[in-house]
């Protein structure tokens, strides 16, 4: 119980807005401003005079709690106890509303379905994974489970990722090969455009979240990002494979290029798995290998997103 209390950030009366990431927050007094929580739950026992936004977390308005502004929740549920009041609009994406006698004086907008909820919550929760330390004092059985689960998870992710990228290559081979040609003609500027896309991803999402109208576009935005990222990774792997083919003077087709580019990623993942299952801990080495294959994926996605940016906005080389 003590650990639970320590993990919650308690807010009494304040004239400042509250912006927290990765923390559970409890408002017990009056917040004269906005409250924005990312990757955490928000409990309101008092009053918030501004807007409330919660991403990847639940919002609970206790008895007689009041939010005077708009409320938006993405990837979480909204619970209203008896006497709780939301004076403006409420928007919920990938979550549900549980109203036990509360009052919502504005419009209620809900974007929710089983598949959509799983997709959005999976994307949001992907960055919240907590890996149990192998040096835990709970014994060898738990350490063995942690190792086994980690290995199976990495292998399944590798296989699933390969199948998804193969499907995208089959469906969009012509367009992907066109992207690779763009990469070859102006690699440096393409990378710069890719970094620009990365820098704009989060600000655009935040603008959609804080806007009650724009929040309806969040599912479309997320789906577009996922598809764009998968296309970018596929094109990036074909590009790497083509560079490998040219450097070793081998003859194979575009499928060989794709497999060669994916093989670089697969080797790094398998090396990481090998290091993790060793009977002794080499934490630094495992971390370095994992960082390498993450950097590889980021580099490919940056290159691919840069090409998509140029194609969408018709920027010529």
HELIX and SHEET records of a PDB file:
HELIX    1   1 UNK A    2  UNK A    6  1                                   5    
HELIX    2   2 UNK A  114  UNK A  125  1                                  12    
HELIX    3   3 UNK A  126  UNK A  128  5                                   3    
HELIX    4   4 UNK A  140  UNK A  171  1                                  32    
HELIX    5   5 UNK A  173  UNK A  185  1                                  13    
HELIX    6   6 UNK A  187  UNK A  210  1                                  24    
HELIX    7   7 UNK A  214  UNK A  217  5                                   4    
HELIX    8   8 UNK A  218  UNK A  248  1                                  31    
HELIX    9   9 UNK A  254  UNK A  276  1                                  23    
HELIX   10  10 UNK A  283  UNK A  312  1                                  30    
SHEET    1   A 6 UNK A   8  UNK A  11  0                                        
SHEET    2   A 6 UNK A  24  UNK A  27  1                                        
SHEET    3   A 6 UNK A  42  UNK A  44  1                                        
SHEET    4   A 6 UNK A  59  UNK A  61  1                                        
SHEET    5   A 6 UNK A  78  UNK A  80  1                                        
SHEET    6   A 6 UNK A  97  UNK A  99  1                                        
SHEET    1   B 6 UNK A  18  UNK A  21  0                                        
SHEET    2   B 6 UNK A  35  UNK A  38  1                                        
SHEET    3   B 6 UNK A  52  UNK A  55  1                                        
SHEET    4   B 6 UNK A  71  UNK A  74  1                                        
SHEET    5   B 6 UNK A  90  UNK A  93  1                                        
SHEET    6   B 6 UNK A 108  UNK A 111  1                                        
SHEET    1   C 5 UNK A  30  UNK A  31  0                                        
SHEET    2   C 5 UNK A  47  UNK A  48  1                                        
SHEET    3   C 5 UNK A  66  UNK A  67  1                                        
SHEET    4   C 5 UNK A  85  UNK A  86  1                                        
SHEET    5   C 5 UNK A 103  UNK A 104  1                                        
END                                                                             
